[in-house]
Amino acid sequence: MPAVSKGDGMRGLAVFISDIRNCKSKEAEIKRINKELANIRSKFKGDKALDGYSKKKYVCKLLFIFLLGHDIDFGHMEAVNLLSSNRYTEKQIGYLFISVLVNSNSELIRLINNAIKNDLASRNPTFMGLALHCIASVGSREMAEAFAGEIPKVLVAGDTMDSVKQSAALCLLRLYRTSPDLVPMGDWTSRVVHLLNDQHLGVVTAATSLITTLAQKNPEEFKTSVSLAVSRLSRIVTSASTDLQDYTYYFVPAPWLSVKLLRLLQCYPPPDPAVRGRLTECLETILNKAQEPPKSKKVQHSNAKNAVLFEAISLIIHHDSEPNLLVRACNQLGQFLQHRETNLRYLALESMCTLASSEFSHEAVKTHIDTVINALKTERDVSVRQRAADLLYAMCDRSNAKQIVSEMLRYLETADYAIREEIVLKVAILAEKYAVDYSWYVDTILNLIRIAGDYVSEEVWYRVLQIVTNRDDVQGYAAKTVFEALQAPACHENMVKVGGYILGEFGNLIAGDPRSSPPVQFSLLHSKFHLCSVATRALLLSTYIKFINLFPETKATIQAVLRAGSQLRNADVELQQRAVEYLTLSSVASTDVLATVLEEMPPFPERESSILAKLKRKKGPGAGSALDDGRRDPSSNDINGGVEPTPSTVSTPSPSADLLGLRAAPPPAAPPASAGAGNLLVDVFDGPAAQPSLGPTPEEAFLSELEPPAPESPMALLADPAPAADPGPEDIGPPIPEADELLNKFVCKNNGVLFENQLLQIGVKSEFRQNLGRMYLFYGNKTSVQFQNFSPTVVHPGDLQTQLAVQTKRVAAQVDGGAQVQQVLNIECLRDFLTPPLLSVRFRYGGTPQALTLKLPVTINKFFQPTEMAAQDFFQRWKQLSLPQQEAQKIFKANHPMDAEVTKAKLLGFGSALLDNVDPNPENFVGAGIIQTKALQVGCLLRLEPNAQAQMYRLTLRTSKEPVSRHLCELLAQQF
């Protein structure tokens, strides 16, 4: 930038500012300003021969007056005239005045645009910089219309100076943010990506900011930036602080650029293996540097170093594909949980909430449970305590549910009022998801009402009533517990509501005890009547009429209460009507009629938990990026996300059991239509863990639920199937390039994120039994713009229609911004197949049609039935399958660290049963299972021989069908 000469000091401006400061009152200031305005106006009107210096001085005075809060209605033309000056200081003041005072509707905008175009075309870097700064400062739609096509040319021109490139990149970024539809994508997009290789780090920093924003809306246009960003990041993290002296901040090389590059990489899925290896090295280097002793005690050093570290951890979490990095990131964050700096503790808790949803790092997160509980108790900052509560919610599973729920209940007694309702919802959800038995669940909810009754919403106590009504085995316990709770002198109204409903329905189950005889129950409830609101009194009146049916001996007492003038002439019409109708009903109806009218409530139909829906609404549409990724509980015996109905798992299902409430058995006395109290907490964008059923989960319940309604309609699995035929393979585009990689992620698991880009996230939760399956697809709109004509369809390529039957349910054609829709697929395996079905998703976003085709994660191994057998039976069957065409064998190099526990988990996830003490070599893995199809059953035996020294595997599969052997061998080999 040119130096300002001594003569440019504008002494008149300095004197004016001094006079303003010396004014003793507001009136004196206004008088001085009016005098100056009159002088300036006379100069502009009277003397046409003002030189550039005088114009500049007077325009500066007008600008100063405007900044003091006074209106300026003249001088704009003089400021525009300054733009044509060849002196830097005069042009600078002209652009400054325009940037501050000229709006987009000004009549002078055309003159201003012409002056800016002249400066951009001048190739004078100083003038070009001023013009670009002015465009960015105004940033109006008119500016975008005039210059959105010119600035990219300046940016990618070979003779543009580095300082101008920086300004051009940031100016274009500003215009794109204000008017994205006016910035055309063209040939310049491929050239701007190469600015990431520029020698000038200032240009790279500005270009990275621009590319990151553009890639969020146009990822395909800028996907080549991934490899360049990794290359540049590698050079930065491996450089010494002395290598980048101009861009080293307190011994941290280019921290702002590193953060921007890491943020750019989060716009894309994990790169191809070659680039991924280099990126992994970069991330490992960043994690290693975080462990090194600090090179400076200044807070700026630690801030810069931690900024890069946290952004690297965000990228590791985003990719969710490197178990070692995820565990290391978790351990690194654990060190910050007790850091003296509050902001670091907050960020660590926030990042660990996301890590807890990864199957690779969940166990590592759980090791910090004591530290997190201590933070919940002792933190001074309420926002940190809230994050600690969020993390406890995220890390909860069956092994620690009781501890976490009890700690959250204890904290609730002293929690800040602003977060009590949220904690109440979380406790209610966790108690339902991970209840070992219903009595603990009932105790927890009643305790919740006792501690924080004012914050227990209707959804919470509605839910406990649904579950108690649907379960015969807990009704007596619930009646006894709520009766005892109502005896407290100070009893919250929500407790009265729950007590009134439960005693009205199931009070007869405890009536045999003299301490809870019918008169005692009625007396206890009626003692609370006059202290309650109208809605609760109405509920209690319904309880009283139920008592007349349950306990005829209380009829006279209750009729006297209903006949009382306070009821029959009540000012509230609802209470008056109930009292009159209930009194007449009890007097006129016969015993049989009364028993029919007042019979016990039928079981409630199972549906998505209203508690979870309320929590999602409270957290907002942006809360949901932590989709459950099929995390397993190591202590559970789960196979393909389900639970074998062994004695140990029927009474205590694993956390991954019954993820969608599909297998919940109906209560013994309930009609088959009820799904019992099995929980349907379909929480895709906010639920950190899988949802178990609270009750037994026999296999027959699942199979009967998927059973076709009639023999002649074998695929009538849905009441409202989509009538429109699915498009054929020729009507859709080819699968996206990474479709096979995405499919492979689901070979050994049933739940997770199938696809994600900047517009759309597709999540999967599925359950398979024998030859039937049910899959839930969750489509999340990640933008703020509504999707139009949203149409996901399943396509059967080739002969797959005769091998696999998939029936889908329609979804809404519009998906609001930040919203999520669910699609149900019912699947039947007719015979063995090799090709998965295709999922075609089409919609319009901002008027632009979008289409993508994925491979649906339905592979033949999903229909595995694990089979236990003794060693003798195994070898006998192995010899029977000795024909060459029945065996498939593959020797391959390990692509992941060889860990026995991980290997075991993958084989269980693949679907086979692992047989112990069968192979003479204890390091080998032996499995057996049967693939269930409607036409036939295919027996399968497998043997996996790891060689840790050579980092190799040998996999052998034998089945009764040659294509199945080869296909299963290929599928399983890709997992190691």
Secondary structure, DSSP 8 states (H G I E B T S, - for coil): -----GGGG-HHHHHHHHHHHT-SSHHHHHHHHHHHHHHHHHHHHH-TT--HHHHHHHHHHHHHHHHTT----S-HHHHHHHTT-SSHHHHHHHHHHHHHH--TT-TTHHHHHHHHHHHHHT--HHHHHHHHHHHHHH--HHHHHHHTTTHHHHHH-TT--HHHHHHHHHHHHHHHHH-GGGS---THHHHHHGGGG-S-HHHHHHHHHHHHHHHHH-GGGGTTHHHHHHHHHHHHHTS-TTTTGGGEETTEESHHHHHHHHHHHTTS----HHHHHHHHHHHHHHHHHHHS--S--SHHHHHHHHHHHHHHHHHHHHH---HHHHHHHHHHHHHHTT-S-HHHHHHHHHHHHHHTTSTTTHHHHHTTHHHHHHHHHH-S-HHHHHHHHHHHHHH--TTTHHHHHHHHHHHHTT--HHHHHHHHHHHHHHHHHT-SSHHHHHHHHHHHHHHHGGG--HHHHHHHHHHHHH-HHHHHHHHHHHHHHHTSSS--HHHHHHHHHHHHHHGGGGTTSGGG-HHHHHHHHHHHHTTS-HHHHHHHHHHHHHHHHH-GGGHHHHHHHHHSHHHHT-SSHHHHHHHHHHHHHHHHS-HHHHHHHT---------S-HHHHHHHHHH-TTS----------TTS-EETTEE---HHHHHS--TTTTTTS-S----TTS-TT--TT------SSS--S----SS---HHHHHHHTS-SBTTBTT--SSS---S----GGGS----TTHHHHHHTTSS-S-EEEEE-SSEEEEEEEEEETTEEEEEEEEEE-SSS-EEEEEEEEE--GGGGGTEEEEE----S-B-TT-EEEEEEEEEE-S--SS--EEEEEEEETTEEEEEEEE-S--GGGGEEE----HHHHHHHHHHT-SGGGEEEEEEE-SS---HHHHHHHHHHHT-EE-TT-SSSTTSEEEEEEEE-SS-EEEEEEEEEEETTTTEEEEEEEESSHHHHHHHHHHHHTT-
